Amino acid sequence: MKPSRRLALCVSLSAALLVPLAAQAAQLTVSAAASLTNAFNEIGPLFEKATPDTTVQFNFAASGTLLQQITQGAPVDVFASADQATMDRAEAAKLIVDASRRNFVSNSLVLIEPIDSKIKLDSLDDLKEAAVKRLAIGKVETVPVGRYTQQVLQGAGLWDALASKMIPADSVRQVLDYVGRGEVDAGFVYATDAAVMADKVKVVLTPQGHAPVLYPIAVIEASSNKDGAQAFIDFLATEPAQAVLARYGFGKP
């Protein structure tokens, strides 16, 4: 056989062998609440190692923002929300596979201030003091931590009294950044977020009076890879994934 024909045959065989491999490769898109950023970024490679034919990419933002993207047709396979209300809206709009929905972690709401702050906050009432000029909260319309915060402050009769001090944020991580950079005097985030920036913020209160912070997750109805999406959700219950979630401070649902 001539060298040129041998080379052509080898190229053809190589291409033929590669086609099945390419066909088997699947990409999974997971839209997840911003507070899951660090944990999911560690879990992603573990999932890919356990599922070699699947690659996963993450899209992190406020839960309400993610739902808006999904509603508008964003190609998403899995949705993980930081609250029940947002997932309830997704379910009501028939955007998720109802049977796949489950709560997979819990969290806690905390009040934080910059690590070097001299303001003494012993109670929520102390937020009314003149020394507290700026209070960061998540936007109530789209950010679950903002709604938990609203529940707490309304229950304490402080929502209206503190309105002029409130600095709205697009996600819980933006609240964390505002406090960590000292741009505000205090802010409400999740305990897991405060732990990520323990060198820049300190927890001063763990308020009560809000709905339980339970994170639901579900397969998106329009997903083109429902099996892979369900596999990712199932993987979150495995020992390696649970170890990562626990290390970042997430609790059992």
Secondary structure as GFF3:
##gff-version 3
##sequence-region A 1 253
A	DSSP	alpha_helix	3	24	.	.	.	ID=ss1
A	DSSP	beta_strand	26	33	.	.	.	ID=ss2
A	DSSP	three_ten_helix	34	36	.	.	.	ID=ss3
A	DSSP	alpha_helix	37	50	.	.	.	ID=ss4
A	DSSP	beta_strand	54	61	.	.	.	ID=ss5
A	DSSP	alpha_helix	63	71	.	.	.	ID=ss6
A	DSSP	beta_strand	78	80	.	.	.	ID=ss7
A	DSSP	alpha_helix	84	92	.	.	.	ID=ss8
A	DSSP	three_ten_helix	98	100	.	.	.	ID=ss9
A	DSSP	beta_strand	102	107	.	.	.	ID=ss10
A	DSSP	beta_strand	109	114	.	.	.	ID=ss11
A	DSSP	three_ten_helix	124	128	.	.	.	ID=ss12
A	DSSP	beta_strand	135	138	.	.	.	ID=ss13
A	DSSP	alpha_helix	144	155	.	.	.	ID=ss14
A	DSSP	alpha_helix	159	162	.	.	.	ID=ss15
A	DSSP	three_ten_helix	163	165	.	.	.	ID=ss16
A	DSSP	beta_strand	166	169	.	.	.	ID=ss17
A	DSSP	alpha_helix	172	180	.	.	.	ID=ss18
A	DSSP	beta_strand	186	190	.	.	.	ID=ss19
A	DSSP	alpha_helix	191	196	.	.	.	ID=ss20
A	DSSP	beta_strand	201	205	.	.	.	ID=ss21
A	DSSP	beta_strand	213	219	.	.	.	ID=ss22
A	DSSP	alpha_helix	226	235	.	.	.	ID=ss23
A	DSSP	alpha_helix	239	247	.	.	.	ID=ss24
###
